[in-house]
Amino acid sequence: MKYYIIAGEASGDLHGSNLMKSLYKEDPNAEIRFWGGDLMEKTGGTLVKHYRELAFMGFAEVVMNLKTILNNIKVCKADILKFQPDAIIFIDYPGFNMRIAKWAKNLKIPTHYYISPQIWAWKENRIKEIKRDVDFMYVILPFEKDFYEKKHHFPVEFVGHPLIDAIHDREPVDEATFRASFNLDEKPIIALLPGSRKQEISKMLTEMLSVVKDFPKYQFVIAGAPSQDYEFYAQFLNNENVHFISNRTYDLLSVSTAALVTSGTATLETALFKVPEVVCYKGGWISYQIAKRIITLKYISLVNLIMDQEVVTELIQGECNPKKIKAELHKILETEHRKKVLESYEILEKKLGGIGASQKTAHLIVDKLNS
């Protein structure tokens, strides 16, 4: 069978690579072309376009880059027509993928959506497009099944969360070797996960690094995104207590005591590594003003959304300031509060359904194609 996979972000690259491994097990003769990143490319198949060329953040930036986005859609459609896949698999990235899904549906190419667009957060009216253009949906958050089936009468498969697979399957890191490799001393580590796009990294690191002087007994380590070069991060490395490690986020989390994390998938990754965290988010003024008027969720972190309570503190926009970050970081370093957070993390992991999301999804896709 021939599979065309579209992932437009770093997280999609991770989950896409694991899905591809499972597809090759289910279908040894699989041919795969994809939009993704380095991890998917290492797995096999043919990379058409890297997600670095697709990552536009916020309403204003999307408008400014509309010409590029429309051209990418045109390129994608032409490549699909040339490849003639048996199925298209979309991984999140809804602004782009739903446009392709509508077009593919008219051509009667089976459409499989792995990792649902977060329409429960905003753009809930997108359910009309999903019902019309998506043949099969595979969801990874426990509350999404009820959202789709009970509220919108659209059948979906809950396959569990692929992050559990990614963390479970990784090679364990030797802490002493890891510290020596990156010139880290014996002080406990506070990991900084500021996002993957330049403008959010710049904004978030400015806030996160403002508290370094208040924690001299700890060392701060910036988790570099694979989509950005060292030269970009160099401007933030002007303190001997601040270090930088690129493309080794999981290894870093596995040896960290606490973390400051920008909202998104990273909040859940940090929790699954059992690292107490403070969620920090500050967006551009225009984008934030628009977002707060259309997003009605109680929380912005996946940890709190899944648990339906505030397990980790969220500092958003004006509250994301040095004073608040310092206070909340002190709390998660204290024994009593840490204990409560870690106990909640155990419950969170059970809610996510255990290992095997990638394999379940691949099996369902291949089975549906064969039948």
TORFI-26437 format. One record per residue (C-alpha): residue number from 1; residue in one letter; x negated, y negated, z negated. Coordinates in steps of 0.25 Angstrom, whole numbers, always signed. Each point is the difference from the previous one (the first is absolute). Example, Ala and Ser with C-alpha at 12.3 -4.5 7.8 and 13.67 -1.06 7.14 Angstrom:
TORFI-26437
{pt 1; 'A'; {-49; +18; -31}};
{pt 2; 'S'; {-6; -14; +2}};
***
This chain:
TORFI-26437
{pt 1; 'M'; {+0; +0; +0}};
{pt 2; 'K'; {-4; -14; +2}};
{pt 3; 'Y'; {+1; -10; -11}};
{pt 4; 'Y'; {-1; -15; +0}};
{pt 5; 'I'; {-2; -7; -14}};
{pt 6; 'I'; {+1; -15; -3}};
{pt 7; 'A'; {-6; -5; -13}};
{pt 8; 'G'; {-3; -14; -2}};
{pt 9; 'E'; {-7; -2; -13}};
{pt 10; 'A'; {-11; +6; -9}};
{pt 11; 'S'; {+10; +8; -8}};
{pt 12; 'G'; {+6; +6; +13}};
{pt 13; 'D'; {-14; +4; +5}};
{pt 14; 'L'; {-1; +8; -13}};
{pt 15; 'H'; {+13; +7; +0}};
{pt 16; 'G'; {-1; +1; +16}};
{pt 17; 'S'; {-13; +8; -2}};
{pt 18; 'N'; {+6; +10; -10}};
{pt 19; 'L'; {+12; +2; +9}};
{pt 20; 'M'; {-8; +2; +12}};
{pt 21; 'K'; {-8; +11; -8}};
{pt 22; 'S'; {+13; +7; -3}};
{pt 23; 'L'; {+5; -1; +14}};
{pt 24; 'Y'; {-12; +7; +5}};
{pt 25; 'K'; {+2; +11; -10}};
{pt 26; 'E'; {+15; +1; +4}};
{pt 27; 'D'; {-3; -2; +15}};
{pt 28; 'P'; {-15; +4; +4}};
{pt 29; 'N'; {+3; -4; +14}};
{pt 30; 'A'; {+4; -14; -4}};
{pt 31; 'E'; {-4; -12; +9}};
{pt 32; 'I'; {+0; -13; -8}};
{pt 33; 'R'; {-2; -15; +4}};
{pt 34; 'F'; {+2; -10; -10}};
{pt 35; 'W'; {-1; -14; -5}};
{pt 36; 'G'; {-7; +0; -14}};
{pt 37; 'G'; {-14; -1; -5}};
{pt 38; 'D'; {-13; +7; -4}};
{pt 39; 'L'; {+6; +11; -8}};
{pt 40; 'M'; {+10; +5; +11}};
{pt 41; 'E'; {-12; -1; +10}};
{pt 42; 'K'; {-8; +9; -8}};
{pt 43; 'T'; {+11; +10; -1}};
{pt 44; 'G'; {+1; +2; +15}};
{pt 45; 'G'; {+9; -5; +12}};
{pt 46; 'T'; {-2; -13; +7}};
{pt 47; 'L'; {+0; -14; -6}};
{pt 48; 'V'; {+7; -10; +9}};
{pt 49; 'K'; {-1; -12; -9}};
{pt 50; 'H'; {-5; -3; -14}};
{pt 51; 'Y'; {+8; -6; -11}};
{pt 52; 'R'; {-10; -11; -2}};
{pt 53; 'E'; {+6; -6; +13}};
{pt 54; 'L'; {+14; +1; -5}};
{pt 55; 'A'; {+0; -5; -14}};
{pt 56; 'F'; {+7; -13; -1}};
{pt 57; 'M'; {+5; -4; -14}};
{pt 58; 'G'; {+12; -9; -4}};
{pt 59; 'F'; {+11; -7; +8}};
{pt 60; 'A'; {-9; -12; +5}};
{pt 61; 'E'; {-11; +8; +5}};
{pt 62; 'V'; {+9; +10; +8}};
{pt 63; 'V'; {+6; -13; +7}};
{pt 64; 'M'; {-14; -5; +3}};
{pt 65; 'N'; {-4; +13; +6}};
{pt 66; 'L'; {+13; +4; +7}};
{pt 67; 'K'; {-7; +0; +14}};
{pt 68; 'T'; {-10; +11; -5}};
{pt 69; 'I'; {+11; +8; -7}};
{pt 70; 'L'; {+8; +0; +13}};
{pt 71; 'N'; {-11; +4; +8}};
{pt 72; 'N'; {-4; +12; -9}};
{pt 73; 'I'; {+15; +5; +1}};
{pt 74; 'K'; {-2; -1; +15}};
{pt 75; 'V'; {-13; +8; +0}};
{pt 76; 'C'; {+6; +10; -9}};
{pt 77; 'K'; {+12; +3; +9}};
{pt 78; 'A'; {-9; +1; +12}};
{pt 79; 'D'; {-9; +10; -7}};
{pt 80; 'I'; {+12; +9; -5}};
{pt 81; 'L'; {+6; +0; +14}};
{pt 82; 'K'; {-14; +5; +5}};
{pt 83; 'F'; {-1; +11; -11}};
{pt 84; 'Q'; {+14; +5; +0}};
{pt 85; 'P'; {+1; +5; -14}};
{pt 86; 'D'; {+9; +10; -5}};
{pt 87; 'A'; {+2; -8; -13}};
{pt 88; 'I'; {-3; -14; -5}};
{pt 89; 'I'; {-4; -1; -15}};
{pt 90; 'F'; {+1; -14; -7}};
{pt 91; 'I'; {-7; -2; -13}};
{pt 92; 'D'; {+6; -12; -7}};
{pt 93; 'Y'; {-4; -13; +7}};
{pt 94; 'P'; {+15; -3; +4}};
{pt 95; 'G'; {-1; -14; +7}};
{pt 96; 'F'; {-8; +7; +11}};
{pt 97; 'N'; {+5; +14; -1}};
{pt 98; 'M'; {+15; -3; +1}};
{pt 99; 'R'; {-2; -7; +13}};
{pt 100; 'I'; {-7; +12; +6}};
{pt 101; 'A'; {+11; +10; -6}};
{pt 102; 'K'; {+11; -8; +7}};
{pt 103; 'W'; {-7; +1; +13}};
{pt 104; 'A'; {-4; +15; -2}};
{pt 105; 'K'; {+14; +3; -4}};
{pt 106; 'N'; {+5; -5; +14}};
{pt 107; 'L'; {-10; +9; +6}};
{pt 108; 'K'; {+5; +12; -8}};
{pt 109; 'I'; {-14; +2; -7}};
{pt 110; 'P'; {+2; +7; -14}};
{pt 111; 'T'; {-3; -11; -11}};
{pt 112; 'H'; {-5; +5; -13}};
{pt 113; 'Y'; {-2; -11; -11}};
{pt 114; 'Y'; {-10; +4; -11}};
{pt 115; 'I'; {+0; -10; -12}};
{pt 116; 'S'; {+13; -8; +1}};
{pt 117; 'P'; {+0; -15; +2}};
{pt 118; 'Q'; {+3; -6; -13}};
{pt 119; 'I'; {+14; -5; +4}};
{pt 120; 'W'; {+4; +2; -14}};
{pt 121; 'A'; {-9; -12; -3}};
{pt 122; 'W'; {+5; -9; +11}};
{pt 123; 'K'; {+6; +1; +14}};
{pt 124; 'E'; {+10; +10; -5}};
{pt 125; 'N'; {+8; -3; +13}};
{pt 126; 'R'; {-11; +7; +7}};
{pt 127; 'I'; {+7; +13; -4}};
{pt 128; 'K'; {+8; -2; +13}};
{pt 129; 'E'; {-12; +1; +9}};
{pt 130; 'I'; {-5; +12; -8}};
{pt 131; 'K'; {+13; +7; +2}};
{pt 132; 'R'; {+0; -3; +14}};
{pt 133; 'D'; {-15; +2; +4}};
{pt 134; 'V'; {-6; +10; -10}};
{pt 135; 'D'; {+3; +15; +2}};
{pt 136; 'F'; {-7; +5; -13}};
{pt 137; 'M'; {-4; -8; -13}};
{pt 138; 'Y'; {-10; +5; -10}};
{pt 139; 'V'; {+0; -8; -13}};
{pt 140; 'I'; {-11; +0; -11}};
{pt 141; 'L'; {+7; -7; -12}};
{pt 142; 'P'; {+10; +8; -8}};
{pt 143; 'F'; {+11; -12; +0}};
{pt 144; 'E'; {-1; -1; +15}};
{pt 145; 'K'; {+8; +13; +2}};
{pt 146; 'D'; {+12; -5; -7}};
{pt 147; 'F'; {-1; -14; +6}};
{pt 148; 'Y'; {+1; +6; +14}};
{pt 149; 'E'; {+9; +12; -2}};
{pt 150; 'K'; {+10; -6; -11}};
{pt 151; 'K'; {+0; -14; +4}};
{pt 152; 'H'; {-2; +0; +15}};
{pt 153; 'H'; {+4; +15; +4}};
{pt 154; 'F'; {-12; +2; +7}};
{pt 155; 'P'; {-7; +14; -2}};
{pt 156; 'V'; {-15; +0; -4}};
{pt 157; 'E'; {-10; +9; -5}};
{pt 158; 'F'; {-7; -3; -13}};
{pt 159; 'V'; {-14; +6; +1}};
{pt 160; 'G'; {-7; -5; -12}};
{pt 161; 'H'; {-11; -11; +0}};
{pt 162; 'P'; {-13; +2; +9}};
{pt 163; 'L'; {-8; -7; -10}};
{pt 164; 'I'; {+0; +12; -9}};
{pt 165; 'D'; {-6; +8; +11}};
{pt 166; 'A'; {-10; -10; +3}};
{pt 167; 'I'; {-5; -1; -14}};
{pt 168; 'H'; {+1; +15; -3}};
{pt 169; 'D'; {-8; +4; +13}};
{pt 170; 'R'; {-11; -10; -2}};
{pt 171; 'E'; {-14; +5; -5}};
{pt 172; 'P'; {-3; -4; -14}};
{pt 173; 'V'; {-10; -10; -3}};
{pt 174; 'D'; {-12; +1; -9}};
{pt 175; 'E'; {+1; -13; -9}};
{pt 176; 'A'; {-15; -1; -3}};
{pt 177; 'T'; {-4; +2; +15}};
{pt 178; 'F'; {+11; -10; +4}};
{pt 179; 'R'; {-5; -11; -10}};
{pt 180; 'A'; {-14; +2; +5}};
{pt 181; 'S'; {+3; -1; +14}};
{pt 182; 'F'; {+6; -13; -1}};
{pt 183; 'N'; {-9; -6; -11}};
{pt 184; 'L'; {+11; +0; -11}};
{pt 185; 'D'; {-4; +0; -14}};
{pt 186; 'E'; {+7; +8; -12}};
{pt 187; 'K'; {+10; -11; -3}};
{pt 188; 'P'; {+15; +4; +2}};
{pt 189; 'I'; {+5; -3; +14}};
{pt 190; 'I'; {+12; -9; +3}};
{pt 191; 'A'; {+3; +2; +15}};
{pt 192; 'L'; {+6; -11; +9}};
{pt 193; 'L'; {+9; +4; +11}};
{pt 194; 'P'; {+3; -13; +7}};
{pt 195; 'G'; {+7; +5; +13}};
{pt 196; 'S'; {-5; +3; +14}};
{pt 197; 'R'; {+2; -13; +8}};
{pt 198; 'K'; {-9; -12; -1}};
{pt 199; 'Q'; {+10; -11; -4}};
{pt 200; 'E'; {+5; +9; -12}};
{pt 201; 'I'; {-14; +5; -4}};
{pt 202; 'S'; {-5; -15; -1}};
{pt 203; 'K'; {+12; -5; -8}};
{pt 204; 'M'; {+1; +12; -9}};
{pt 205; 'L'; {-15; +1; -3}};
{pt 206; 'T'; {-1; -14; -4}};
{pt 207; 'E'; {+11; +3; -11}};
{pt 208; 'M'; {-6; +13; -4}};
{pt 209; 'L'; {-14; -4; -1}};
{pt 210; 'S'; {+4; -12; -9}};
{pt 211; 'V'; {+0; +8; -12}};
{pt 212; 'V'; {-14; +7; +2}};
{pt 213; 'K'; {-6; -9; -11}};
{pt 214; 'D'; {+10; +4; -10}};
{pt 215; 'F'; {-4; +15; +1}};
{pt 216; 'P'; {-15; +1; -2}};
{pt 217; 'K'; {+1; +14; -5}};
{pt 218; 'Y'; {+6; +5; +13}};
{pt 219; 'Q'; {-5; +0; +15}};
{pt 220; 'F'; {+9; -4; +11}};
{pt 221; 'V'; {+0; +8; +13}};
{pt 222; 'I'; {+6; -5; +13}};
{pt 223; 'A'; {+6; +11; +8}};
{pt 224; 'G'; {-3; -4; +14}};
{pt 225; 'A'; {+10; +3; +11}};
{pt 226; 'P'; {-4; +8; +12}};
{pt 227; 'S'; {+5; -11; +9}};
{pt 228; 'Q'; {-9; -11; -5}};
{pt 229; 'D'; {-15; -1; +1}};
{pt 230; 'Y'; {-10; -3; -12}};
{pt 231; 'E'; {-3; -14; +5}};
{pt 232; 'F'; {+14; -4; -3}};
{pt 233; 'Y'; {-1; +5; -14}};
{pt 234; 'A'; {-14; -6; -3}};
{pt 235; 'Q'; {+6; -14; -3}};
{pt 236; 'F'; {+7; +7; -13}};
{pt 237; 'L'; {-13; +7; -5}};
{pt 238; 'N'; {-6; -12; -7}};
{pt 239; 'N'; {+0; +6; -14}};
{pt 240; 'E'; {-9; +11; -5}};
{pt 241; 'N'; {+12; +7; -7}};
{pt 242; 'V'; {+7; +1; +13}};
{pt 243; 'H'; {-3; +11; +10}};
{pt 244; 'F'; {+6; +5; +13}};
{pt 245; 'I'; {+2; +14; +6}};
{pt 246; 'S'; {+6; +2; +14}};
{pt 247; 'N'; {+10; +11; +4}};
{pt 248; 'R'; {-2; +8; -13}};
{pt 249; 'T'; {+13; -4; -7}};
{pt 250; 'Y'; {+4; +13; -5}};
{pt 251; 'D'; {-14; +3; -5}};
{pt 252; 'L'; {+0; -13; -7}};
{pt 253; 'L'; {+14; +2; -6}};
{pt 254; 'S'; {-5; +13; -5}};
{pt 255; 'V'; {-10; -6; -9}};
{pt 256; 'S'; {+7; -13; -4}};
{pt 257; 'T'; {+6; -4; -14}};
{pt 258; 'A'; {+10; -10; +6}};
{pt 259; 'A'; {+3; -8; +12}};
{pt 260; 'L'; {+6; -12; +6}};
{pt 261; 'V'; {+8; +3; +12}};
{pt 262; 'T'; {+7; -7; +11}};
{pt 263; 'S'; {+14; +5; +3}};
{pt 264; 'G'; {+2; +11; +10}};
{pt 265; 'T'; {-4; +15; +1}};
{pt 266; 'A'; {-12; -3; -9}};
{pt 267; 'T'; {+9; -2; -12}};
{pt 268; 'L'; {+4; +15; +1}};
{pt 269; 'E'; {-14; +5; +4}};
{pt 270; 'T'; {-5; -7; -13}};
{pt 271; 'A'; {+11; +7; -8}};
{pt 272; 'L'; {-2; +14; +5}};
{pt 273; 'F'; {-15; -2; -4}};
{pt 274; 'K'; {+5; -3; -14}};
{pt 275; 'V'; {-6; -14; +0}};
{pt 276; 'P'; {+8; -10; -8}};
{pt 277; 'E'; {+2; -12; +9}};
{pt 278; 'V'; {+5; -14; +1}};
{pt 279; 'V'; {+7; -3; +14}};
{pt 280; 'C'; {-4; -14; +5}};
{pt 281; 'Y'; {+6; -7; +12}};
{pt 282; 'K'; {+0; -14; +6}};
{pt 283; 'G'; {+4; -2; +14}};
{pt 284; 'G'; {+0; -12; +9}};
{pt 285; 'W'; {+10; -11; -4}};
{pt 286; 'I'; {+9; +1; +12}};
{pt 287; 'S'; {+0; +15; +1}};
{pt 288; 'Y'; {+3; +1; -15}};
{pt 289; 'Q'; {+11; -10; +1}};
{pt 290; 'I'; {+7; +8; +11}};
{pt 291; 'A'; {-3; +14; -7}};
{pt 292; 'K'; {+6; -4; -13}};
{pt 293; 'R'; {+13; -4; +7}};
{pt 294; 'I'; {+2; +14; +7}};
{pt 295; 'I'; {-7; +10; -9}};
{pt 296; 'T'; {+10; +3; -12}};
{pt 297; 'L'; {-9; +11; -7}};
{pt 298; 'K'; {-2; +0; -15}};
{pt 299; 'Y'; {-15; +4; +2}};
{pt 300; 'I'; {-11; -1; +11}};
{pt 301; 'S'; {-8; +11; -4}};
{pt 302; 'L'; {+3; +15; +4}};
{pt 303; 'V'; {-3; +4; -14}};
{pt 304; 'N'; {+11; -8; -6}};
{pt 305; 'L'; {+10; +2; +11}};
{pt 306; 'I'; {-1; +15; -1}};
{pt 307; 'M'; {+1; +0; -15}};
{pt 308; 'D'; {+11; -11; +0}};
{pt 309; 'Q'; {-7; -7; -11}};
{pt 310; 'E'; {-12; -8; -3}};
{pt 311; 'V'; {-11; +10; -2}};
{pt 312; 'V'; {-11; -10; +5}};
{pt 313; 'T'; {+0; -15; -1}};
{pt 314; 'E'; {+2; -8; +13}};
{pt 315; 'L'; {-6; -14; +1}};
{pt 316; 'I'; {+7; -6; +12}};
{pt 317; 'Q'; {-3; -14; +7}};
{pt 318; 'G'; {-1; -10; -11}};
{pt 319; 'E'; {-2; +10; -11}};
{pt 320; 'C'; {-12; +6; +7}};
{pt 321; 'N'; {-10; -10; -7}};
{pt 322; 'P'; {-12; +2; -9}};
{pt 323; 'K'; {+7; -1; -13}};
{pt 324; 'K'; {+10; +10; +3}};
{pt 325; 'I'; {-10; +10; +7}};
{pt 326; 'K'; {-9; -1; -12}};
{pt 327; 'A'; {+11; +3; -10}};
{pt 328; 'E'; {+6; +12; +7}};
{pt 329; 'L'; {-14; +6; +3}};
{pt 330; 'H'; {-3; -1; -15}};
{pt 331; 'K'; {+13; +8; -2}};
{pt 332; 'I'; {-3; +11; +9}};
{pt 333; 'L'; {-13; +2; -6}};
{pt 334; 'E'; {+6; +1; -14}};
{pt 335; 'T'; {+2; +14; -5}};
{pt 336; 'E'; {+15; -1; -4}};
{pt 337; 'H'; {+5; -6; +13}};
{pt 338; 'R'; {-9; +9; +9}};
{pt 339; 'K'; {+6; +12; -6}};
{pt 340; 'K'; {+14; -5; +3}};
{pt 341; 'V'; {-4; -3; +15}};
{pt 342; 'L'; {-7; +14; +1}};
{pt 343; 'E'; {+12; +7; -5}};
{pt 344; 'S'; {+9; -6; +10}};
{pt 345; 'Y'; {-10; +3; +11}};
{pt 346; 'E'; {+2; +15; -3}};
{pt 347; 'I'; {+15; -1; +2}};
{pt 348; 'L'; {-2; -8; +13}};
{pt 349; 'E'; {-8; +11; +6}};
{pt 350; 'K'; {+11; +10; -3}};
{pt 351; 'K'; {+10; -8; +7}};
{pt 352; 'L'; {-8; -1; +12}};
{pt 353; 'G'; {+2; +15; +4}};
{pt 354; 'G'; {-14; +7; -1}};
{pt 355; 'I'; {-10; +3; +11}};
{pt 356; 'G'; {+4; +4; +14}};
{pt 357; 'A'; {+6; -12; +6}};
{pt 358; 'S'; {-8; +0; +13}};
{pt 359; 'Q'; {+1; +15; +2}};
{pt 360; 'K'; {+15; +0; -2}};
{pt 361; 'T'; {+2; -12; +10}};
{pt 362; 'A'; {-9; +7; +10}};
{pt 363; 'H'; {+8; +13; -1}};
{pt 364; 'L'; {+13; -7; +1}};
{pt 365; 'I'; {-4; -8; +12}};
{pt 366; 'V'; {-6; +12; +8}};
{pt 367; 'D'; {+13; +9; -5}};
{pt 368; 'K'; {+9; -11; +6}};
{pt 369; 'L'; {-8; +0; +13}};
{pt 370; 'N'; {+0; +15; +2}};
{pt 371; 'S'; {+15; +1; -3}};
***
